[in-house]
């Protein structure tokens, strides 16, 4: 079954094109096993973090050489698929979960449970469950990227908000307090159509719009209009709009971000603002984004990077790939990698350090036991475009929730008919 929904990292983030980064070339005559490693990268800190692990692995395993190549996100998927289908695929590679069904069916992904028990046993329960797909463990989630609200503590204190909102009702009450005091509650706008997604994905995750629903829709077995989760989530966008930037349709995302960093807006609905907030010397804190009063075991977030192994290059290379994954997930190595890339662990017993950011330990604790639901990102452009336009129309009071759902159904029906 083809899936039209797949996990993404933060919406709108693109990586720049770079050239090849080659590791040790290996020496077959010297008895080394040479394996290839393929990953997306931008030439910055994240790529260097991978290379640091590779260098240390080669030092610890002098009989194995790792040739590493990195490509930008826009090119990576096509390069990986071309190489795998042409029989020259990498031994270890970064995994886009949208490929898992076809990669397993075509024999490009090894079942990691056959030889990878040592590192798989370290996964926390939520990551271990997420790794179980297509009847086996064909991918290893290695980093977690959760989402939530970064808020200005001084502005909360100014209006007498002494405790973080933990329910949707409390969030609305806090927003009303801020607005009444002349403070913009949410640094959210809608001139740039990608930006309103950073509200609805929280609601979708907490109200039950998940991969299973996406698969049912792709099979023509469910519609948007029939989904209470989608209706409730669009209603939440409408209810929160009065707490956005003034004139949201005429305000850019850059202006909304600047308002938060200038201390004029109290809440920013994305964690990637944290480093900029530090640079702006804001006193900030983190909280999960509540969209229900009952609480939820789900949260909008993603396992940002996954590893896969190619079983088609011989047992020696497959065994060496298993050794690499096992080395990568050793606590000391893994913790150092996460500190460098500023992401969160998928294993038990590893914590991010306060030296990365003082809020990171609290953020990690707030996500414990949560099921991470990736952003809904339809691969069919017409569905995605319909959602983006619909969000703008709801924010501008130009369409009702029912009208937007009807438009989404029409785009979905066209997608299903053309599959």
DRENPAMI-401211 format. One record per residue (C-alpha): residue in one letter; x, y, z. Coordinates in pm, 1 decimal. Layout:
> A | X | Y | Z
...
This chain:
> X | 0.0 | 0.0 | 0.0
> X | 143.0 | 336.9 | -101.3
> X | 144.0 | 594.4 | 176.8
> X | 87.5 | 958.9 | 98.4
> X | 199.9 | 1074.5 | 440.9
> X | 556.3 | 1053.5 | 554.8
> X | 758.8 | 1187.5 | 844.3
> X | 960.1 | 1504.0 | 807.1
> X | 1181.0 | 1709.1 | 1024.9
> X | 1088.1 | 2072.1 | 1076.7
> X | 888.0 | 2211.5 | 788.1
> X | 1066.0 | 2443.2 | 548.4
> X | 1424.2 | 2346.8 | 639.0
> X | 1647.1 | 2274.5 | 337.4
> X | 2008.5 | 2167.9 | 322.3
> X | 2260.1 | 2314.6 | 82.4
> X | 2430.4 | 2111.9 | -185.9
> X | 2779.4 | 1994.6 | -103.3
> X | 3034.1 | 1766.4 | -254.2
> X | 3155.6 | 1428.6 | -145.5
> X | 3325.2 | 1374.5 | 186.1
> X | 3548.7 | 1072.0 | 158.6
> X | 3672.4 | 875.6 | 453.8
> X | 3951.0 | 622.9 | 450.0
> X | 3960.6 | 451.1 | 113.0
> X | 4036.0 | 114.4 | 265.9
> X | 4295.2 | -140.4 | 166.6
> X | 4148.1 | -465.8 | 38.4
> X | 4493.6 | -610.9 | -3.2
> X | 4564.3 | -538.2 | 361.3
> X | 4262.5 | -740.6 | 463.5
> X | 4031.1 | -451.1 | 543.9
> X | 3658.8 | -469.1 | 492.0
> X | 3551.0 | -152.6 | 316.8
> X | 3196.5 | -22.9 | 368.2
> X | 3018.7 | 278.8 | 224.9
> X | 2810.2 | 527.8 | 425.7
> X | 2553.9 | 758.4 | 263.6
> X | 2376.9 | 1040.5 | 446.1
> X | 2226.6 | 1382.8 | 384.2
> X | 2434.5 | 1672.8 | 515.2
> X | 2505.6 | 2042.6 | 479.2
> X | 2876.7 | 2050.2 | 543.2
> X | 2822.9 | 2192.2 | 892.0
> X | 2831.3 | 2066.6 | 1248.1
> X | 2596.6 | 1771.4 | 1189.8
> X | 2805.6 | 1633.2 | 907.1
> X | 3122.3 | 1673.3 | 1109.7
> X | 2956.3 | 1487.8 | 1397.3
> X | 2901.2 | 1187.2 | 1171.4
> X | 3258.0 | 1205.2 | 1046.6
> X | 3388.7 | 1218.2 | 1403.5
> X | 3207.1 | 892.2 | 1480.3
> X | 3338.5 | 735.2 | 1160.5
> X | 3696.9 | 835.0 | 1240.7
> X | 3670.1 | 697.1 | 1594.1
> X | 3510.7 | 376.2 | 1465.3
> X | 3795.8 | 320.7 | 1221.1
> X | 4048.3 | 373.9 | 1499.7
> X | 3866.7 | 116.2 | 1713.1
> X | 3824.3 | -123.8 | 1418.9
> X | 4139.1 | -108.0 | 1207.5
> X | 4013.4 | -394.9 | 991.9
> X | 3719.9 | -184.2 | 865.6
> X | 3731.9 | 127.3 | 646.9
> X | 3432.1 | 356.8 | 598.4
> X | 3384.8 | 563.0 | 283.0
> X | 3137.4 | 842.1 | 362.2
> X | 2940.8 | 1057.4 | 119.5
> X | 2693.9 | 1334.1 | 204.0
> X | 2436.6 | 1496.3 | -24.6
> X | 2178.8 | 1766.5 | 30.2
> X | 1822.3 | 1673.0 | 112.9
> X | 1680.4 | 1762.9 | -227.2
> X | 1916.5 | 1525.1 | -407.6
> X | 1966.1 | 1256.8 | -145.8
> X | 1656.4 | 1045.2 | -198.5
> X | 1704.9 | 1011.4 | -573.6
> X | 2075.5 | 933.4 | -535.8
> X | 2007.8 | 666.0 | -274.5
> X | 1732.2 | 499.9 | -479.2
> X | 1938.5 | 509.9 | -798.7
> X | 2237.3 | 349.2 | -633.5
> X | 2035.2 | 81.2 | -456.9
> X | 1836.7 | -13.1 | -766.0
> X | 2154.8 | -16.8 | -975.2
> X | 2326.7 | -262.8 | -742.9
> X | 2582.2 | -10.9 | -615.6
> X | 2395.5 | 89.6 | -304.0
> X | 2568.7 | 196.6 | 17.4
> X | 2616.1 | -46.4 | 305.3
> X | 2490.0 | 197.3 | 571.0
> X | 2253.6 | 477.4 | 481.1
> X | 2019.9 | 741.0 | 615.9
> X | 1661.5 | 624.5 | 593.9
> X | 1358.5 | 824.5 | 483.7
> X | 1067.0 | 641.4 | 641.3
> X | 857.2 | 707.9 | 333.2
> X | 1075.4 | 453.8 | 151.9
> X | 1044.6 | 168.9 | 398.3
> X | 766.3 | -20.8 | 223.5
> X | 938.8 | -29.0 | -115.5
> X | 1288.6 | -77.7 | 26.1
> X | 1175.0 | -383.1 | 222.2
> X | 980.0 | -523.3 | -72.9
> X | 1276.9 | -471.4 | -307.0
> X | 1526.0 | -623.0 | -62.0
> X | 1725.3 | -304.3 | -1.6
> X | 1680.0 | -299.8 | 377.3
> X | 1817.9 | -566.7 | 609.7
> X | 1622.1 | -679.8 | 914.4
> X | 1840.8 | -534.8 | 1189.4
> X | 1709.2 | -778.1 | 1447.4
> X | 1923.7 | -1043.1 | 1279.6
> X | 2254.5 | -944.4 | 1437.9
> X | 2163.9 | -607.4 | 1587.7
> X | 2013.6 | -721.9 | 1913.9
> X | 2275.0 | -539.6 | 2121.3
> X | 2192.8 | -189.3 | 2000.9
> X | 1821.0 | -251.4 | 1946.5
> X | 1788.5 | -352.6 | 2311.5
> X | 1896.9 | -1.4 | 2411.7
> X | 1601.1 | 169.7 | 2244.5
> X | 1338.0 | 318.0 | 2471.0
> X | 992.9 | 154.2 | 2441.7
> X | 849.4 | 422.1 | 2211.8
> X | 1144.9 | 412.3 | 1971.1
> X | 1152.0 | 32.4 | 1976.8
> X | 784.4 | 22.1 | 1881.3
> X | 836.7 | 280.4 | 1607.8
> X | 1124.5 | 76.4 | 1463.1
> X | 891.3 | -221.7 | 1410.6
> X | 758.2 | -173.2 | 1059.7
> X | 671.6 | -392.7 | 765.2
> X | 699.8 | -704.3 | 978.4
> X | 1055.7 | -647.6 | 1100.8
> X | 1310.4 | -396.3 | 1226.3
> X | 1438.4 | -243.5 | 905.5
> X | 1545.0 | 93.3 | 1042.5
> X | 1720.0 | 223.2 | 1352.6
> X | 1591.1 | 560.6 | 1480.5
> X | 1895.6 | 741.4 | 1616.5
> X | 1775.7 | 1091.2 | 1698.6
> X | 1461.3 | 1254.5 | 1825.1
> X | 1340.8 | 1603.4 | 1746.2
> X | 1043.9 | 1707.2 | 1954.3
> X | 837.8 | 2019.8 | 1922.6
> X | 669.1 | 2253.8 | 2166.0
> X | 644.0 | 2613.5 | 2282.7
> X | 935.5 | 2834.0 | 2378.9
> X | 790.7 | 3113.7 | 2592.7
> X | 910.1 | 3440.6 | 2741.5
> X | 908.3 | 3399.2 | 3120.9
> X | 917.2 | 3773.4 | 3185.7
> X | 598.4 | 3829.9 | 2984.4
> X | 423.2 | 3543.1 | 3161.9
> X | 526.6 | 3689.2 | 3497.9
> X | 412.8 | 4035.5 | 3390.8
> X | 50.6 | 3923.3 | 3351.2
> X | 49.7 | 3685.0 | 3648.8
> X | 79.9 | 3349.8 | 3469.0
> X | 261.4 | 3158.4 | 3741.4
> X | 220.2 | 2803.9 | 3609.1
> X | 261.9 | 2662.9 | 3261.4
> X | -66.9 | 2577.9 | 3088.9
> X | -106.8 | 2200.7 | 3072.0
> X | -456.0 | 2189.1 | 2916.6
> X | -611.4 | 2359.5 | 2617.9
> X | -848.6 | 2553.9 | 2842.0
> X | -553.7 | 2682.7 | 3045.3
> X | -369.8 | 2777.0 | 2723.6
> X | -668.8 | 2981.4 | 2604.5
> X | -695.7 | 3152.4 | 2944.6
> X | -325.3 | 3240.4 | 2943.1
> X | -353.3 | 3373.5 | 2588.2
> X | -647.6 | 3593.0 | 2689.8
> X | -448.9 | 3734.8 | 2983.2
> X | -159.9 | 3823.2 | 2756.6
> X | -382.3 | 3979.7 | 2492.4
> X | -570.3 | 4186.6 | 2751.2
> X | -235.5 | 4326.2 | 2867.2
> X | -144.7 | 4434.0 | 2513.6
> X | 99.6 | 4147.1 | 2457.0
> X | 74.4 | 3927.7 | 2147.2
> X | 30.8 | 3573.8 | 2280.8
> X | 160.9 | 3378.5 | 1978.9
> X | 434.4 | 3486.3 | 1739.3
> X | 226.7 | 3332.7 | 1461.1
> X | 126.2 | 3481.0 | 1127.2
> X | -5.2 | 3355.5 | 793.8
> X | 143.1 | 3558.3 | 509.5
> X | 391.2 | 3275.7 | 450.0
> X | 167.9 | 2973.7 | 401.9
> X | 409.7 | 2719.4 | 551.9
> X | 409.6 | 2886.8 | 894.8
> X | 50.3 | 2810.3 | 1013.4
> X | 134.0 | 2440.6 | 994.8
> X | 329.8 | 2490.3 | 1316.7
> X | -1.3 | 2506.2 | 1502.2
> X | -215.7 | 2240.1 | 1339.6
> X | 40.4 | 1959.3 | 1367.1
> X | 29.5 | 1975.7 | 1746.5
> X | -347.0 | 1935.3 | 1741.1
> X | -342.7 | 1658.5 | 1479.6
> X | -94.0 | 1453.8 | 1680.6
> X | -283.9 | 1490.6 | 2007.9
> X | -626.1 | 1425.9 | 1853.4
> X | -533.7 | 1099.9 | 1680.8
> X | -446.9 | 1187.7 | 1321.2
> X | -165.3 | 936.4 | 1273.4
> X | -2.9 | 710.4 | 1015.6
> X | -285.3 | 458.6 | 1032.1
> X | -537.7 | 726.1 | 938.0
> X | -310.2 | 839.5 | 656.7
> X | -287.3 | 485.7 | 520.4
> X | -665.9 | 450.7 | 530.1
> X | -704.7 | 776.9 | 339.6
> X | -448.9 | 671.1 | 80.6
> X | -642.5 | 348.3 | 26.9
> X | -968.6 | 536.8 | -20.9
> X | -1105.9 | 396.7 | 304.6
> X | -1135.6 | 727.8 | 493.2
> X | -1183.1 | 1095.9 | 417.5
> X | -1094.7 | 1423.1 | 583.7
> X | -1458.7 | 1510.0 | 640.9
> X | -1513.6 | 1185.8 | 830.1
> X | -1218.6 | 1252.8 | 1062.0
> X | -1303.1 | 1412.2 | 1396.7
> X | -929.8 | 1462.7 | 1452.1
> X | -901.3 | 1680.7 | 1143.8
> X | -1219.1 | 1875.3 | 1220.1
> X | -1111.5 | 1939.4 | 1580.4
> X | -763.4 | 2044.0 | 1473.2
> X | -887.4 | 2293.9 | 1216.4
> X | -1126.0 | 2433.7 | 1478.3
> X | -829.8 | 2484.3 | 1713.1
> X | -652.2 | 2686.8 | 1444.4
> X | -963.8 | 2906.9 | 1420.3
> X | -992.5 | 2944.8 | 1798.4
> X | -628.1 | 3044.4 | 1840.2
> X | -623.2 | 3294.0 | 1552.1
> X | -730.5 | 3591.7 | 1770.9
> X | -410.2 | 3537.4 | 1968.5
> X | -181.6 | 3554.4 | 1662.7
> X | 4.6 | 3862.2 | 1541.4
> X | -224.1 | 4152.6 | 1445.9
> X | -323.5 | 4123.3 | 1079.4
> X | -178.6 | 3770.6 | 1050.0
> X | -237.8 | 3742.5 | 673.9
> X | -38.3 | 4060.8 | 621.4
> X | 247.7 | 3963.5 | 853.7
> X | 545.5 | 3752.3 | 750.2
> X | 700.0 | 3470.6 | 950.4
> X | 1017.5 | 3678.8 | 978.5
> X | 821.2 | 3962.6 | 1137.4
> X | 652.4 | 3723.6 | 1379.0
> X | 987.0 | 3577.9 | 1477.5
> X | 1132.8 | 3925.1 | 1523.5
> X | 842.2 | 4018.5 | 1752.0
> X | 919.7 | 3723.5 | 1976.1
> X | 1291.9 | 3799.2 | 1986.1
> X | 1215.5 | 4164.8 | 2065.2
> X | 1004.2 | 4064.5 | 2365.2
> X | 675.0 | 4173.1 | 2202.0
> X | 519.5 | 3825.6 | 2165.0
> X | 507.4 | 3571.8 | 2444.5
> X | 507.6 | 3227.5 | 2278.7
> X | 689.5 | 3080.9 | 1979.9
> X | 543.7 | 2747.3 | 1862.6
> X | 869.6 | 2584.2 | 1754.8
> X | 1180.0 | 2485.2 | 1946.3
> X | 1424.1 | 2591.5 | 1677.2
> X | 1394.5 | 2951.4 | 1801.3
> X | 1587.5 | 2858.3 | 2115.3
> X | 1937.5 | 2946.2 | 1995.8
> X | 1816.0 | 3282.5 | 1859.9
> X | 1638.7 | 3348.9 | 2189.3
> X | 1966.8 | 3288.0 | 2372.1
> X | 2143.5 | 3530.6 | 2138.9
> X | 1871.0 | 3786.6 | 2211.7
> X | 1931.0 | 3738.8 | 2586.4
> X | 1568.6 | 3641.3 | 2651.5
> X | 1475.5 | 3454.2 | 2968.6
> X | 1283.9 | 3165.9 | 2810.7
> X | 1137.2 | 2834.3 | 2913.7
> X | 979.9 | 2536.0 | 2738.0
> X | 638.6 | 2372.4 | 2760.7
> X | 451.2 | 2112.2 | 2561.2
> X | 173.2 | 2255.0 | 2342.9
> X | -159.5 | 2141.2 | 2494.4
> X | -453.8 | 2110.0 | 2254.2
> X | -676.0 | 1887.9 | 2471.7
> X | -806.3 | 1905.1 | 2827.9
> X | -776.2 | 1530.5 | 2875.7
> X | -407.0 | 1503.6 | 2797.3
> X | -250.6 | 1288.6 | 2528.4
> X | 18.6 | 1023.9 | 2499.7
> X | 109.6 | 1162.1 | 2157.0
> X | 310.7 | 1467.0 | 2063.6
> X | 417.7 | 1626.9 | 1738.5
> X | 775.4 | 1525.9 | 1677.0
> X | 985.5 | 1298.3 | 1466.4
> X | 1268.5 | 1050.8 | 1474.5
> X | 1473.6 | 1283.2 | 1263.8
> X | 1738.5 | 1038.2 | 1147.1
> X | 1717.6 | 663.2 | 1091.8
> X | 1983.2 | 420.4 | 975.1
> X | 1934.1 | 128.0 | 740.5
> X | 2164.9 | -150.9 | 624.4
> X | 2187.5 | -287.7 | 271.8
> X | 2190.3 | -671.6 | 271.9
> X | 2303.9 | -706.8 | -89.8
> X | 2677.9 | -641.0 | -72.0
> X | 2789.9 | -959.9 | 99.9
> X | 2797.3 | -1093.9 | 453.1
> X | 3129.9 | -929.7 | 540.8
> X | 2999.2 | -582.3 | 461.4
> X | 2670.0 | -650.3 | 637.3
> X | 2854.6 | -767.3 | 947.8
> X | 3077.7 | -458.2 | 935.0
> X | 2767.5 | -239.8 | 904.3
> X | 2620.6 | -406.1 | 1212.8
> X | 2943.2 | -335.1 | 1399.2
> X | 2923.0 | 29.5 | 1295.2
> X | 2566.5 | 67.7 | 1424.6
> X | 2660.0 | -107.5 | 1747.2
> X | 2956.8 | 127.6 | 1793.6
> X | 2745.1 | 431.8 | 1708.8
> X | 2493.8 | 346.3 | 1982.0
> X | 2750.0 | 295.0 | 2258.0
> X | 2655.2 | 540.2 | 2531.5
> X | 2968.0 | 755.3 | 2525.8
> X | 2988.0 | 773.8 | 2146.5
> X | 2615.5 | 831.6 | 2106.8
> X | 2597.4 | 1097.4 | 2377.8
> X | 2885.0 | 1290.9 | 2222.3
> X | 2716.3 | 1276.7 | 1880.5
> X | 2385.1 | 1404.4 | 2017.8
> X | 2554.4 | 1692.4 | 2198.3
> X | 2712.2 | 1800.6 | 1869.9
> X | 2394.3 | 1782.4 | 1662.3
> X | 2171.9 | 1916.1 | 1945.1
> X | 1917.0 | 1636.4 | 1918.2
> X | 1763.6 | 1396.7 | 2168.3
> X | 1828.1 | 1025.5 | 2232.5
> X | 1615.2 | 729.7 | 2131.2
> X | 1776.8 | 505.7 | 2391.6
> X | 1743.2 | 461.4 | 2764.2
> X | 2022.0 | 577.5 | 2992.1
> X | 2147.9 | 861.1 | 2770.8
> X | 2063.8 | 1220.1 | 2854.3
> X | 2144.8 | 1542.8 | 2675.5
> X | 2371.8 | 1771.1 | 2871.1
> X | 2287.0 | 2109.4 | 3015.3
> X | 2593.1 | 2242.3 | 2836.1
> X | 2405.1 | 2196.9 | 2506.1
> X | 2126.0 | 2415.3 | 2643.7
> X | 1993.5 | 2446.8 | 3000.2
> X | 1641.9 | 2363.4 | 2877.2
> X | 1736.0 | 2037.3 | 2704.3
> X | 1707.1 | 1811.2 | 3011.6
> X | 1360.7 | 1950.5 | 3090.5
> X | 1254.5 | 1907.3 | 2729.1
> X | 1374.7 | 1547.3 | 2727.8
> X | 1188.4 | 1477.0 | 3051.0
> X | 866.6 | 1631.1 | 2917.5
> X | 872.2 | 1393.3 | 2619.2
> X | 924.4 | 1074.0 | 2817.5
> X | 659.3 | 814.7 | 2739.9
> X | 519.2 | 1018.9 | 2450.0
> X | 450.1 | 866.6 | 2111.3
> X | 602.1 | 1091.9 | 1848.8
> X | 377.3 | 1168.9 | 1552.3
> X | 550.6 | 1316.0 | 1250.3
> X | 412.0 | 1617.5 | 1068.4
> X | 146.9 | 1541.0 | 809.3
> X | 325.2 | 1615.7 | 484.4
> X | 137.3 | 1478.7 | 183.3
> X | 369.0 | 1373.7 | -93.9
> X | 103.6 | 1477.0 | -345.8
> X | 145.8 | 1851.5 | -401.5
> X | -225.7 | 1913.4 | -454.0
> X | -315.0 | 1782.6 | -106.6
> X | -39.3 | 1981.3 | 59.3
> X | -129.7 | 2297.2 | -130.3
> X | -496.8 | 2254.2 | -41.8
> X | -408.7 | 2229.5 | 327.2
> X | -187.8 | 2538.1 | 317.3
> X | -452.5 | 2743.9 | 138.0
> X | -720.2 | 2611.6 | 372.7
> X | -524.5 | 2717.3 | 682.1
> X | -484.5 | 3068.0 | 543.8
> X | -855.7 | 3081.8 | 463.9
> X | -952.8 | 2972.0 | 814.4
> X | -719.1 | 3229.6 | 969.0
> X | -864.0 | 3496.3 | 738.7
> X | -1220.9 | 3382.7 | 815.5
> X | -1278.8 | 3312.4 | 446.9
> X | -1373.9 | 2945.6 | 481.7
> X | -1538.7 | 2728.5 | 742.2
> X | -1382.8 | 2410.5 | 877.8
> X | -1634.0 | 2208.4 | 676.1
> X | -1543.8 | 2387.5 | 354.0
> X | -1174.0 | 2324.8 | 403.0
> X | -1238.3 | 1956.8 | 475.7
> X | -1446.1 | 1932.7 | 157.2
> X | -1161.5 | 2081.7 | -45.6
> X | -917.0 | 1839.6 | 112.6
> X | -1149.8 | 1550.2 | 25.7
> X | -1156.7 | 1659.9 | -337.9
> X | -777.0 | 1670.6 | -352.7
> X | -757.7 | 1332.5 | -180.2
> X | -1007.7 | 1176.9 | -421.5
> X | -802.2 | 1299.0 | -715.0
> X | -489.5 | 1153.7 | -558.0
> X | -650.9 | 815.0 | -496.9
> X | -789.6 | 803.8 | -851.8
> X | -448.8 | 874.0 | -1004.8
> X | -239.2 | 638.7 | -794.9
